[in-house]
Amino acid sequence: MRQLFAALALLMLPAAVAWADPPADSASTLQAAPYLLPGAPTFDMNITQFREKFSAENPKLPLNEFRAIGAKPSEINLMRAATKINENLYASAALERGTLKIKSIQITWLPIQGPEQKAARAKAAEYMAALLRTFTPSLSKPQSMAKLTKFLSDGKSKRYFAQTDGAMRYVVADNGEKGLTFAVEPIKLALSETLNNGE
């Protein structure tokens, strides 16, 4: 049970780490995680539809039903949900309250020591690559694994790393022995001023 609470804390780590309280002498103001902002976009599927699609496309990678977890009183338009995949692998999501559409979805791996570590990390990578394919169905399994490997490499040892690609933001939070989170979030696309001006 203690591992579950630790995992749930890590599941929301990308937002917490990137926008943590600044040092007392810092004059800069930090922004909220993008998916927490008013009007933040959602994927065009709710958490139930995601789970059904993920399970249909990845029958060897089961996802249990997501369960609501506590939200902060300030997050009136947001709901959080999580599911345990195994003892060291969890999935979580930030959802739009009411519609349950996905604002951010994450897979978190809690590293284990010993001879099972390599297999456990490989299983985590399978889930993360499958998450990529769910939102980018044009990717093959090898392509999604290659893309994931690049994101994880670019985010290695970084408490927060984000990269956009088209209408997606990919987030890596690598906290070493405390855990590794990979997230996928939608972003708003805006037409360039050139297109808006008809040039």
N, CA, C and O of each residue as an XYZ file, in Angstrom:
796
protein
N       0.819     -1.187      0.000
C       0.000      0.000      0.000
C       0.868      1.258      0.000
O       0.539      2.251     -0.650
N       1.990      1.204      0.744
C       2.892      2.345      0.796
C       3.449      2.630     -0.598
O       3.623      3.788     -0.978
N       3.729      1.557     -1.363
C       4.238      1.749     -2.725
C       3.210      2.435     -3.601
O       3.563      3.246     -4.457
N       1.924      2.113     -3.393
C       0.867      2.723     -4.185
C       0.844      4.227     -3.961
O       0.752      4.992     -4.922
N       0.928      4.666     -2.700
C       0.921      6.099     -2.427
C       2.162      6.777     -3.004
O       2.080      7.889     -3.525
N       3.295      6.116     -2.911
C       4.526      6.682     -3.489
C       4.377      6.803     -4.998
O       4.787      7.801     -5.591
N       3.792      5.788     -5.615
C       3.605      5.820     -7.067
C       2.641      6.923     -7.472
O       2.882      7.631     -8.450
N       1.556      7.075     -6.730
C       0.594      8.118     -7.068
C       1.222      9.496     -6.954
O       0.921     10.387     -7.749
N       2.084      9.672     -5.981
C       2.788     10.948     -5.862
C       3.686     11.170     -7.077
O       3.768     12.282     -7.599
N       4.356     10.113     -7.524
C       5.229     10.225     -8.691
C       4.450     10.435     -9.981
O       4.956     11.051    -10.919
N       3.220      9.925    -10.034
C       2.434     10.032    -11.256
C       2.161     11.481    -11.630
O       2.056     11.819    -12.809
N       2.049     12.311    -10.643
C       1.771     13.717    -10.904
C       3.049     14.556    -10.825
O       2.991     15.785    -10.788
N       4.177     13.895    -10.799
C       5.464     14.550    -10.641
C       5.805     15.545    -11.739
O       6.346     16.606    -11.427
N       5.520     15.265    -13.005
C       5.922     16.245    -14.024
C       5.412     17.644    -13.728
O       6.151     18.613    -13.902
N       4.181     17.772    -13.290
C       3.654     19.103    -12.974
C       4.264     19.636    -11.697
O       4.641     20.806    -11.624
N       4.362     18.801    -10.709
C       4.866     19.246     -9.414
C       6.325     19.670     -9.489
O       6.712     20.680     -8.901
N       7.129     18.907    -10.205
C       8.560     19.201    -10.269
C       8.828     20.442    -11.113
O       9.601     21.314    -10.717
N       8.202     20.514    -12.250
C       8.496     21.619    -13.159
C       8.048     22.963    -12.605
O       8.642     23.997    -12.913
N       7.024     22.948    -11.806
C       6.488     24.197    -11.309
C       6.488     24.236     -9.787
O       5.554     24.744     -9.167
N       7.537     23.699     -9.201
C       7.676     23.708     -7.746
C       7.955     25.125     -7.262
O       8.261     26.015     -8.055
N       7.844     25.323     -5.950
C       8.094     26.643     -5.382
C       9.522     27.075     -5.676
O      10.454     26.292     -5.494
N       9.705     28.316     -6.129
C      11.052     28.804     -6.411
C      11.782     29.086     -5.111
O      11.158     29.201     -4.056
N      13.117     29.200     -5.182
C      13.861     29.602     -3.991
C      13.364     30.951     -3.505
O      12.851     31.749     -4.290
N      13.515     31.210     -2.201
C      13.005     32.438     -1.595
C      13.573     33.690     -2.256
O      12.891     34.713     -2.307
N      14.795     33.635     -2.761
C      15.394     34.819     -3.355
C      15.064     34.974     -4.838
O      15.549     35.898     -5.491
N      14.247     34.080     -5.362
C      13.903     34.158     -6.781
C      12.760     35.139     -6.990
O      11.739     35.066     -6.306
N      12.930     36.045     -7.922
C      11.889     37.020     -8.218
C      10.979     36.533     -9.333
O       9.933     37.126     -9.597
N      11.380     35.451     -9.985
C      10.579     34.970    -11.111
C       9.306     34.286    -10.626
O       9.256     33.732     -9.528
N       8.297     34.340    -11.457
C       7.066     33.645    -11.130
C       6.989     32.416    -12.017
O       7.313     32.463    -13.204
N       6.563     31.334    -11.430
C       6.469     30.083    -12.168
C       5.035     29.854    -12.609
O       4.090     30.233    -11.916
N       4.886     29.236    -13.756
C       3.573     28.971    -14.302
C       3.104     27.580    -13.889
O       3.898     26.722    -13.504
N       1.817     27.388    -13.979
C       1.238     26.083    -13.697
C       1.538     25.150    -14.869
O       1.851     25.591    -15.975
N       1.435     23.868    -14.598
C       1.591     22.882    -15.668
C       0.583     23.211    -16.769
O      -0.543     23.606    -16.469
N       0.964     23.057    -18.027
C       0.074     23.434    -19.120
C      -1.323     22.808    -19.036
O      -2.316     23.472    -19.337
N      -1.406     21.543    -18.631
C      -2.726     20.911    -18.591
C      -3.594     21.416    -17.440
O      -4.781     21.096    -17.382
N      -3.018     22.203    -16.519
C      -3.781     22.769    -15.413
C      -4.379     24.127    -15.757
O      -5.253     24.619    -15.043
N      -3.919     24.731    -16.833
C      -4.376     26.067    -17.203
C      -5.813     26.046    -17.711
O      -6.239     25.068    -18.326
N      -6.568     27.129    -17.457
C      -7.927     27.202    -17.993
C      -7.895     27.089    -19.515
O      -7.043     27.690    -20.170
N      -8.804     26.334    -20.059
C      -8.870     26.163    -21.501
C      -7.839     25.215    -22.078
O      -7.712     25.103    -23.297
N      -7.098     24.527    -21.211
C      -6.112     23.558    -21.719
C      -6.827     22.512    -22.553
O      -7.925     22.082    -22.201
N      -6.217     22.099    -23.654
C      -6.886     21.153    -24.542
C      -6.992     19.754    -23.936
O      -6.285     19.400    -22.993
N      -7.891     18.988    -24.511
C      -8.050     17.587    -24.129
C      -7.948     16.738    -25.395
O      -8.169     17.221    -26.506
N      -7.613     15.476    -25.203
C      -7.713     14.544    -26.323
C      -9.191     14.312    -26.595
O     -10.030     14.508    -25.716
N      -9.499     13.902    -27.789
C     -10.891     13.684    -28.159
C     -11.344     12.281    -27.755
O     -11.998     11.580    -28.529
N     -10.989     11.886    -26.541
C     -11.464     10.620    -25.995
C     -11.426     10.715    -24.479
O     -10.561     11.370    -23.897
N     -12.387     10.043    -23.854
C     -12.377     10.033    -22.396
C     -11.554      8.843    -21.913
O     -11.068      8.044    -22.714
N     -11.405      8.734    -20.613
C     -10.518      7.720    -20.054
C     -11.021      6.302    -20.333
O     -10.215      5.391    -20.524
N     -12.331      6.108    -20.358
C     -12.889      4.784    -20.656
C     -12.602      4.402    -22.105
O     -12.207      3.270    -22.386
N     -12.802      5.346    -23.021
C     -12.511      5.082    -24.430
C     -11.026      4.795    -24.631
O     -10.661      3.915    -25.410
N     -10.170      5.539    -23.927
C      -8.731      5.293    -24.017
C      -8.410      3.871    -23.584
O      -7.701      3.149    -24.285
N      -8.926      3.471    -22.438
C      -8.623      2.142    -21.907
C      -9.107      1.052    -22.869
O      -8.404      0.066    -23.092
N     -10.298      1.224    -23.437
C     -10.821      0.245    -24.392
C      -9.937      0.172    -25.632
O      -9.611     -0.917    -26.105
N      -9.553      1.331    -26.154
C      -8.697      1.365    -27.351
C      -7.327      0.761    -27.051
O      -6.823     -0.056    -27.821
N      -6.727      1.163    -25.930
C      -5.407      0.655    -25.543
C      -5.453     -0.861    -25.398
O      -4.570     -1.559    -25.897
N      -6.469     -1.371    -24.721
C      -6.586     -2.822    -24.495
C      -6.814     -3.585    -25.789
O      -6.259     -4.669    -25.976
N      -7.631     -3.028    -26.692
C      -7.898     -3.695    -27.969
C      -6.634     -3.759    -28.827
O      -6.381     -4.759    -29.500
N      -5.844     -2.682    -28.798
C      -4.638     -2.624    -29.622
C      -3.444     -3.331    -28.989
O      -2.471     -3.651    -29.672
N      -3.522     -3.572    -27.686
C      -2.396     -4.159    -26.945
C      -2.896     -5.247    -25.997
O      -2.818     -5.079    -24.780
N      -3.405     -6.351    -26.525
C      -4.017     -7.370    -25.664
C      -3.052     -7.990    -24.649
O      -3.493     -8.549    -23.645
N      -1.750     -7.899    -24.898
C      -0.781     -8.466    -23.952
C      -0.334     -7.451    -22.902
O       0.518     -7.749    -22.065
N      -0.919     -6.237    -22.953
C      -0.577     -5.183    -21.997
C      -1.860     -4.714    -21.297
O      -2.391     -3.654    -21.629
N      -2.352     -5.486    -20.347
C      -3.634     -5.144    -19.718
C      -3.574     -3.863    -18.884
O      -2.572     -3.567    -18.232
N      -4.670     -3.118    -18.927
C      -4.855     -1.930    -18.096
C      -6.136     -2.135    -17.304
O      -7.205     -2.329    -17.882
N      -6.030     -2.092    -15.991
C      -7.228     -2.179    -15.160
C      -7.985     -0.867    -15.231
O      -7.482      0.125    -15.759
N      -9.192     -0.868    -14.699
C     -10.016      0.336    -14.686
C      -9.333      1.436    -13.878
O      -8.768      1.180    -12.814
N      -9.391      2.648    -14.390
C      -8.836      3.791    -13.679
C      -9.782      4.172    -12.549
O     -11.002      4.131    -12.709
N      -9.215      4.542    -11.408
C      -9.983      4.955    -10.231
C      -9.649      6.403     -9.901
O      -8.500      6.830    -10.011
N     -10.673      7.150     -9.495
C     -10.466      8.547     -9.115
C      -9.562      8.617     -7.893
O      -9.676      7.807     -6.973
N      -8.671      9.588     -7.897
C      -7.827      9.859     -6.735
C      -8.023     11.316     -6.350
O      -8.534     12.104     -7.146
N      -7.632     11.674     -5.164
C      -7.867     13.017     -4.643
C      -7.324     14.117     -5.529
O      -6.246     13.997     -6.110
N      -8.082     15.178     -5.621
C      -7.651     16.374     -6.353
C      -7.603     17.534     -5.364
O      -8.281     17.528     -4.337
N      -6.802     18.507     -5.695
C      -6.695     19.688     -4.844
C      -7.957     20.530     -5.008
O      -8.540     20.559     -6.092
N      -8.390     21.221     -3.938
C      -9.578     22.078     -4.045
C      -9.455     23.126     -5.142
O     -10.463     23.537     -5.717
N      -8.229     23.566     -5.442
C      -8.032     24.582     -6.478
C      -8.238     24.023     -7.887
O      -8.363     24.783     -8.847
N      -8.272     22.709     -8.005
C      -8.430     22.082     -9.325
C      -9.890     21.711     -9.583
O     -10.225     20.537     -9.742
N     -10.755     22.735     -9.621
C     -12.188     22.469     -9.736
C     -12.578     21.898    -11.098
O     -13.607     21.231    -11.210
N     -11.785     22.144    -12.122
C     -12.106     21.631    -13.456
C     -11.298     20.400    -13.821
O     -11.292     19.974    -14.976
N     -10.615     19.826    -12.838
C      -9.714     18.717    -13.102
C     -10.013     17.554    -12.164
O     -10.345     17.741    -10.994
N      -9.887     16.367    -12.705
C     -10.037     15.153    -11.909
C      -8.829     14.283    -12.213
O      -8.355     14.259    -13.348
N      -8.333     13.578    -11.229
C      -7.196     12.686    -11.428
C      -7.650     11.246    -11.226
O      -8.494     10.951    -10.380
N      -7.064     10.359    -12.027
C      -7.395      8.932    -11.927
C      -6.123      8.123    -12.139
O      -5.196      8.568    -12.817
N      -6.090      6.936    -11.555
C      -4.894      6.092    -11.679
C      -5.286      4.621    -11.657
O      -6.367      4.250    -11.200
N      -4.381      3.797    -12.162
C      -4.554      2.353    -12.116
C      -3.190      1.696    -11.923
O      -2.176      2.155    -12.449
N      -3.197      0.627    -11.167
C      -1.978     -0.135    -10.924
C      -1.865     -1.219    -11.998
O      -2.788     -2.009    -12.197
N      -0.727     -1.244    -12.682
C      -0.489     -2.264    -13.703
C       0.172     -3.474    -13.060
O      -0.249     -4.611    -13.275
N       1.208     -3.222    -12.270
C       1.839     -4.266    -11.464
C       2.521     -3.590    -10.279
O       2.292     -2.404    -10.041
N       3.331     -4.295     -9.547
C       3.926     -3.747     -8.325
C       4.822     -2.541     -8.553
O       5.046     -1.761     -7.628
N       5.334     -2.372     -9.756
C       6.231     -1.249     -9.991
C       5.874     -0.437    -11.233
O       6.712      0.293    -11.764
N       4.638     -0.564    -11.693
C       4.209      0.138    -12.899
C       2.777      0.632    -12.721
O       1.883     -0.131    -12.354
N       2.574      1.930    -12.987
C       1.275      2.556    -12.788
C       0.941      3.444    -13.976
O       1.833      3.927    -14.674
N      -0.349      3.654    -14.200
C      -0.811      4.618    -15.193
C      -1.692      5.622    -14.466
O      -2.417      5.265    -13.537
N      -1.629      6.865    -14.887
C      -2.482      7.885    -14.285
C      -2.882      8.886    -15.359
O      -2.289      8.947    -16.436
N      -3.909      9.672    -15.032
C      -4.399     10.654    -15.991
C      -4.951     11.870    -15.266
O      -5.487     11.772    -14.162
N      -4.807     13.015    -15.913
C      -5.481     14.244    -15.499
C      -6.646     14.391    -16.473
O      -6.451     14.399    -17.689
N      -7.846     14.507    -15.937
C      -9.056     14.484    -16.756
C      -9.865     15.759    -16.591
O      -9.850     16.391    -15.535
N     -10.574     16.126    -17.655
C     -11.498     17.245    -17.588
C     -12.715     16.781    -16.790
O     -13.351     15.782    -17.127
N     -13.025     17.516    -15.736
C     -14.160     17.133    -14.895
C     -15.451     17.200    -15.719
O     -15.660     18.139    -16.487
N     -16.287     16.220    -15.554
C     -17.556     16.172    -16.276
C     -17.474     15.272    -17.499
O     -18.224     14.301    -17.602
N     -16.571     15.581    -18.428
C     -16.453     14.779    -19.649
C     -15.498     13.608    -19.479
O     -15.593     12.619    -20.205
N     -14.578     13.715    -18.522
C     -13.510     12.735    -18.296
C     -12.570     12.610    -19.493
O     -11.887     11.598    -19.654
N     -12.541     13.660    -20.337
C     -11.593     13.671    -21.453
C     -10.185     13.899    -20.907
O      -9.994     14.587    -19.904
N      -9.213     13.311    -21.585
C      -7.838     13.281    -21.099
C      -7.091     14.573    -21.413
O      -7.039     15.020    -22.558
N      -6.509     15.167    -20.355
C      -5.644     16.332    -20.502
C      -4.180     15.907    -20.468
O      -3.339     16.522    -21.124
N      -3.877     14.872    -19.716
C      -2.524     14.327    -19.618
C      -2.649     12.876    -19.186
O      -3.451     12.545    -18.313
N      -1.853     12.016    -19.798
C      -1.859     10.610    -19.389
C      -0.421     10.148    -19.243
O       0.429     10.445    -20.082
N      -0.159      9.416    -18.167
C       1.212      9.056    -17.813
C       1.350      7.585    -17.461
O       0.418      6.948    -16.970
N       2.536      7.066    -17.727
C       2.954      5.749    -17.248
C       4.156      6.000    -16.350
O       5.103      6.674    -16.756
N       4.129      5.470    -15.146
C       5.237      5.643    -14.201
C       5.792      4.288    -13.804
O       5.057      3.375    -13.428
N       7.110      4.182    -13.899
C       7.823      2.966    -13.500
C       8.622      3.263    -12.244
O       9.398      4.217    -12.197
N       8.425      2.437    -11.231
C       9.213      2.520    -10.004
C      10.299      1.464    -10.102
O       9.999      0.272    -10.032
N      11.553      1.867    -10.261
C      12.634      0.903    -10.466
C      12.758     -0.096     -9.323
O      12.535      0.226     -8.156
N      13.115     -1.302     -9.695
C      13.402     -2.338     -8.716
C      14.856     -2.750     -8.889
O      15.426     -2.611     -9.971
N      15.437     -3.247     -7.837
C      16.828     -3.683     -7.884
C      16.882     -5.196     -8.062
O      15.928     -5.909     -7.751
N      17.988     -5.659     -8.557
C      18.186     -7.098     -8.663
C      18.017     -7.617    -10.069
O      17.948     -6.850    -11.029
N      17.951     -8.933    -10.179
C      17.933     -9.574    -11.493
C      16.663     -9.291    -12.307
O      16.665     -9.476    -13.524
N      15.596     -8.852    -11.665
C      14.340     -8.598    -12.377
C      14.273     -7.193    -12.967
O      13.330     -6.874    -13.693
N      15.270     -6.342    -12.663
C      15.209     -4.953    -13.088
C      15.126     -4.796    -14.608
O      14.319     -4.008    -15.102
N      15.939     -5.524    -15.341
C      15.972     -5.386    -16.804
C      14.617     -5.743    -17.418
O      14.117     -5.026    -18.285
N      14.024     -6.851    -16.967
C      12.720     -7.266    -17.490
C      11.628     -6.268    -17.100
O      10.734     -5.979    -17.896
N      11.704     -5.745    -15.877
C      10.706     -4.778    -15.418
C      10.793     -3.487    -16.225
O       9.767     -2.906    -16.580
N      12.009     -3.038    -16.514
C      12.178     -1.819    -17.319
C      11.692     -2.056    -18.748
O      11.080     -1.173    -19.350
N      11.959     -3.230    -19.287
C      11.491     -3.557    -20.640
C       9.965     -3.555    -20.705
O       9.385     -3.092    -21.688
N       9.313     -4.073    -19.660
C       7.845     -4.078    -19.614
C       7.324     -2.648    -19.539
O       6.346     -2.309    -20.206
N       7.968     -1.811    -18.733
C       7.570     -0.403    -18.640
C       7.697      0.272    -20.004
O       6.815      1.029    -20.409
N       8.791     -0.002    -20.709
C       8.994      0.586    -22.036
C       7.921      0.111    -23.017
O       7.482      0.882    -23.870
N       7.498     -1.143    -22.904
C       6.415     -1.641    -23.768
C       5.141     -0.831    -23.554
O       4.485     -0.431    -24.516
N       4.792     -0.592    -22.289
C       3.593      0.201    -21.986
C       3.735      1.634    -22.482
O       2.793      2.195    -23.041
N       4.897      2.222    -22.283
C       5.117      3.607    -22.718
C       5.047      3.729    -24.235
O       4.463      4.680    -24.754
N       5.638      2.773    -24.949
C       5.583      2.788    -26.413
C       4.148      2.576    -26.900
O       3.721      3.184    -27.882
N       3.411      1.710    -26.207
C       2.002      1.493    -26.561
C       1.189      2.760    -26.328
O       0.267      3.051    -27.090
N       1.516      3.510    -25.289
C       0.850      4.790    -25.038
C       1.108      5.747    -26.206
O       0.196      6.435    -26.663
N       2.336      5.786    -26.677
C       2.668      6.599    -27.855
C       1.814      6.205    -29.054
O       1.248      7.064    -29.730
N       1.725      4.903    -29.316
C       0.959      4.423    -30.479
C      -0.528      4.709    -30.357
O      -1.205      4.904    -31.366
N      -1.039      4.736    -29.148
C      -2.463      5.000    -28.968
C      -2.822      6.376    -29.500
O      -3.897      6.562    -30.070
N      -1.932      7.339    -29.318
C      -2.212      8.699    -29.766
C      -1.547      9.041    -31.096
O      -1.818     10.093    -31.674
N      -0.680      8.159    -31.581
C      -0.065      8.316    -32.899
C      -0.124      6.951    -33.587
O       0.889      6.259    -33.694
N      -1.322      6.568    -34.053
C      -1.502      5.218    -34.598
C      -0.690      4.928    -35.856
O      -0.562      3.767    -36.245
N      -0.146      5.947    -36.494
C       0.663      5.711    -37.693
C       2.023      5.091    -37.355
O       2.713      4.595    -38.245
N       2.409      5.117    -36.084
C       3.693      4.535    -35.682
C       3.592      3.018    -35.562
O       2.627      2.491    -35.009
N       4.591      2.331    -36.083
C       4.675      0.883    -35.891
C       5.278      0.627    -34.505
O       5.729      1.560    -33.839
N       5.285     -0.628    -34.077
C       5.896     -0.957    -32.779
C       7.368     -0.562    -32.742
O       7.801      0.070    -31.779
N       8.165     -0.923    -33.782
C       9.572     -0.498    -33.749
C       9.739      1.023    -33.764
O      10.623      1.555    -33.092
N       8.895      1.726    -34.528
C       8.988      3.185    -34.584
C       8.647      3.813    -33.237
O       9.318      4.746    -32.794
N       7.606      3.303    -32.590
C       7.217      3.869    -31.298
C       8.285      3.594    -30.246
O       8.539      4.444    -29.392
N       8.913      2.424    -30.294
C       9.971      2.113    -29.334
C      11.191      3.004    -29.584
O      11.833      3.456    -28.636
N      11.513      3.258    -30.861
C      12.643      4.131    -31.194
C      12.369      5.561    -30.729
O      13.254      6.222    -30.185
N      11.151      6.031    -30.943
C      10.785      7.386    -30.533
C      10.827      7.496    -29.006
O      11.345      8.472    -28.463
N      10.283      6.493    -28.324
C      10.320      6.481    -26.860
C      11.759      6.486    -26.357
O      12.101      7.242    -25.448
N      12.598      5.644    -26.947
C      14.002      5.559    -26.532
C      14.683      6.918    -26.659
O      15.479      7.301    -25.802
N      14.368      7.646    -27.731
C      14.947      8.984    -27.913
C      14.451      9.934    -26.833
O      15.247     10.668    -26.248
N      13.138      9.935    -26.557
C      12.604     10.812    -25.508
C      13.241     10.492    -24.155
O      13.641     11.397    -23.423
N      13.331      9.203    -23.830
C      13.905      8.812    -22.540
C      15.389      9.172    -22.470
O      15.890      9.557    -21.414
N      16.085      9.046    -23.594
C      17.500      9.417    -23.636
C      17.662     10.926    -23.451
O      18.516     11.375    -22.687
N      16.836     11.706    -24.156
C      16.903     13.165    -24.042
C      16.535     13.640    -22.634
O      17.045     14.654    -22.159
N      15.643     12.895    -21.974
C      15.201     13.280    -20.632
C      15.952     12.597    -19.504
O      15.618     12.780    -18.333
N      16.966     11.808    -19.847
C      17.698     11.038    -18.832
C      18.269     11.943    -17.746
O      18.926     12.944    -18.030
N      18.004     11.572    -16.512
C      18.487     12.288    -15.323
C      17.934     13.705    -15.195
O      18.451     14.500    -14.410
N      16.902     14.026    -15.947
C      16.269     15.341    -15.836
C      14.954     15.179    -15.073
O      14.158     14.283    -15.352
N      14.754     16.059    -14.116
C      13.523     15.965    -13.333
C      12.313     16.336    -14.179
O      11.192     15.928    -13.874
N      12.536     17.115    -15.251
C      11.449     17.468    -16.156
C      12.034     17.754    -17.531
O      12.944     18.570    -17.678
N      11.496     17.069    -18.535
C      11.909     17.292    -19.918
C      10.640     17.202    -20.763
O       9.874     16.248    -20.628
N      10.415     18.172    -21.620
C       9.244     18.157    -22.493
C       9.662     18.465    -23.915
O      10.554     19.278    -24.157
N       9.003     17.801    -24.848
C       9.254     18.040    -26.266
C       7.920     17.967    -26.994
O       7.114     17.071    -26.742
N       7.695     18.906    -27.890
C       6.466     18.887    -28.671
C       6.741     18.276    -30.037
O       7.839     18.379    -30.585
N       5.714     17.643    -30.560
C       5.781     17.037    -31.883
C       4.370     17.093    -32.439
O       3.499     16.331    -32.019
N       4.145     17.998    -33.386
C       2.799     18.166    -33.913
C       1.863     18.667    -32.818
O       2.143     19.669    -32.161
N       0.761     17.968    -32.630
C      -0.242     18.368    -31.644
C      -0.038     17.693    -30.298
O      -0.953     17.666    -29.474
N       1.151     17.148    -30.064
C       1.440     16.421    -28.819
C       2.610     17.044    -28.068
O       3.531     17.612    -28.655
N       2.536     16.914    -26.755
C       3.670     17.226    -25.886
C       4.022     15.927    -25.180
O       3.167     15.265    -24.591
N       5.305     15.576    -25.255
C       5.797     14.381    -24.574
C       6.637     14.846    -23.397
O       7.506     15.705    -23.546
N       6.379     14.278    -22.231
C       7.054     14.693    -21.013
C       7.754     13.494    -20.390
O       7.190     12.404    -20.294
N       8.996     13.719    -19.969
C       9.760     12.703    -19.242
C      10.174     13.321    -17.916
O      10.704     14.432    -17.880
N       9.933     12.607    -16.835
C      10.429     12.995    -15.510
C      11.242     11.815    -14.994
O      10.688     10.800    -14.571
N      12.561     11.961    -15.035
C      13.464     10.885    -14.620
C      14.041     11.234    -13.254
O      14.901     12.107    -13.133
N      13.568     10.559    -12.255
C      14.016     10.806    -10.889
C      14.816      9.643    -10.349
O      14.751      9.322     -9.162
N      15.574      9.011    -11.237
C      16.472      7.934    -10.836
C      15.766      6.808    -10.114
O      14.809      6.234    -10.633
N      16.232      6.489     -8.921
C      15.669      5.380     -8.154
C      14.260      5.655     -7.652
O      13.567      4.733     -7.221
N      13.826      6.912     -7.702
C      12.476      7.254     -7.241
C      11.422      7.001     -8.316
O      10.236      6.907     -8.002
N      11.832      6.891     -9.568
C      10.868      6.586    -10.603
C      11.097      7.326    -11.906
O      11.834      8.309    -11.971
N      10.447      6.826    -12.931
C      10.520      7.382    -14.278
C       9.100      7.501    -14.804
O       8.359      6.519    -14.842
N       8.723      8.706    -15.209
C       7.384      8.944    -15.742
C       7.482      9.407    -17.187
O       8.319     10.241    -17.534
N       6.612      8.851    -18.024
C       6.478      9.288    -19.410
C       5.028      9.711    -19.600
O       4.115      8.946    -19.286
N       4.804     10.921    -20.110
C       3.450     11.442    -20.279
C       3.221     11.918    -21.705
O       4.153     12.315    -22.405
N       1.959     11.868    -22.119
C       1.533     12.393    -23.413
C       0.399     13.375    -23.135
O      -0.537     13.070    -22.396
N       0.497     14.558    -23.740
C      -0.497     15.606    -23.537
C      -0.811     16.273    -24.872
O       0.074     16.412    -25.716
N      -2.063     16.686    -25.070
C      -2.382     17.433    -26.295
C      -1.956     18.888    -26.144
O      -1.914     19.412    -25.031
N      -1.646     19.532    -27.241
C      -1.364     20.967    -27.218
C      -2.243     21.646    -28.252
O      -2.711     21.023    -29.206
N      -2.454     22.927    -28.042
C      -3.223     23.705    -29.009
C      -2.303     24.107    -30.141
O      -1.196     24.595    -29.913
N      -2.758     23.902    -31.337
C      -2.008     24.345    -32.505
C      -2.604     25.657    -32.983
O      -3.826     25.807    -33.021
N      -1.755     26.604    -33.346
C      -2.209     27.892    -33.854
C      -1.648     28.075    -35.253
O      -0.503     27.722    -35.535
N      -2.469     28.628    -36.112
C      -1.992     28.941    -37.454
C      -0.973     30.058    -37.360
O      -1.088     30.949    -36.519
N       0.000     30.006    -38.205
C       1.019     31.065    -38.189
C       0.402     32.381    -38.637
O      -0.631     32.395    -39.306
N       1.034     33.474    -38.270
C       0.524     34.784    -38.672
C       0.485     34.902    -40.186
O      -0.383     35.578    -40.739
N       1.416     34.250    -40.852
C       1.448     34.297    -42.319
C       0.149     33.711    -42.873
O      -0.465     34.295    -43.767
N      -0.264     32.577    -42.351
C      -1.504     31.968    -42.834
C      -2.697     32.808    -42.436
O      -3.627     32.963    -43.227
N      -2.699     33.356    -41.231
C      -3.826     34.179    -40.787
C      -3.959     35.442    -41.612
O      -5.070     35.924    -41.832
N      -2.847     35.982    -42.069
C      -2.888     37.208    -42.869
C      -3.112     36.928    -44.358
O      -3.201     37.857    -45.160
N      -3.201     35.674    -44.717
C      -3.461     35.297    -46.081
C      -2.279     35.539    -47.027
O      -2.468     35.623    -48.241
N      -1.070     35.651    -46.482
C       0.094     35.887    -47.340
C       0.594     34.612    -47.944
O       1.569     34.625    -48.695
